[in-house]
Amino acid sequence: QVQLVESGGGLVQSGGSLKLSCAASERIFGFNAMGWYRQVPGKERELVAESRISGRTNYADSVKGRFTISRDNAKMSIHLQMYNLKPEDTAVYFCNAQRGPTNWWGQGTQVTVSS
């Protein structure tokens, strides 16, 4: 069973920065993709950014130019660097790992951006 543990969430003012980290319990190069999703109450979980094994990265339009996803294979972790945060970025952020048809999720970390 793959375990994913997020860290780095918190409260930040609008325009500020945060860096989220996700530590995996096994080597991440074995996953087809790893990424970050977010969810607010009453809404569906949405993709924020993903990093595929091919090296390709994908971002939600709303975060392009502000967020950067990165992998650290040696440390079995991924990161999400977030700049110029906006109140609408407030959500619980979840780390995701995919291998074939199987998805694993972290427990989530809260990001709150005050205006």
N, C-alpha and C positions, 0 to 999 in steps of 0.2 A: 504494500500500500504506500503510494507516494504521499509524502507530507510536504505542505508548503506553508511557510510561516512568514507573514508580512510584518513589516515594521516601518516606522518613519512618518506615520500620519500625525495629525495634530491640528492646532488652530493657527491660522495665519491671516494677516490682513490682505486685502485686495492689492494685487501687484507684487505680492511676496512670492517666495519660492519654497518648495519642499522637495525632498528626495525620498521616494519609497523604495524599499528593498524587499525582495522575496527570496528566502533561502529554501532550497529544495533538499529533500532527504537522499537524493541520488543524483548522479551525473546528468546535467541538463542537456547534453548534446544528444541524448537518446530520445528527446521529445521532438515531435514534428514542429511544434510551435509552443511558445510561451508568451504570455501577455498579461495585460491589465484590463480589467473591466470595472465598471462602477455602477452603483445602483442607489437611487433615492427612493424613499417610501412611496408606494403607489405606482411606481414605474418599473419597466422591465430593465434587467441588467443590460448594459450596453458596452460594446467594445471601446476601449480607449486607445490602446496600442498593442501591437503584437509583433513578435520577432520570430520568423520562421527559420527552419533549419537551413533553408537555401540562402539565408542571409538577408532576405527581403524583410522590410518592416512596413507595417500598415498603421495608419493613424486615423482616428475619427477627425472629420473636418473641423470640428470645434476646438481641437487641441493642436492642430498642425502649426508648426512654427513656435509653439510654446512648450511642448512636452517632447522628451527624448527617451526612448527605451534603449536599454543596453543589456548585454549579457556578459557575465563573468564565468566562463566555463570552469576555471580553476577553483573558484569559490562556490560553484554550484548555485549561482544566484543570478537574478535579474534585477534591474533597477528601473525606476521611472523618475527622471528628473523633470520637475514641473516648474516652469517660470511664469511670471506674469499671471498669477492665479486670479481667478474671478469668482465672485459669489456663486455663479452657476456651476462651478467645479465642485461645490460641496456635495459630498456623497461618501458612501462606503466603497472603498477600492479593494477589489479582489484580485489576487494573483491566480493565474490559470496555466495549466500545463496540459498538452494534448499528446497522446500517442495512439495513432490509429483512431478507432472510434471512441476511445476512452478519454474523459476529461477529469482532471483533479482540480480542486479549488482550495484556496487558503480560507482562513476564518474571516478575513476582511480587516481593513484598518480605516478608521474614520478620518476624513479630511474635511475641515470646516474653514471656509474662507469668509471673513467678515468684511462688510462694505465700509 
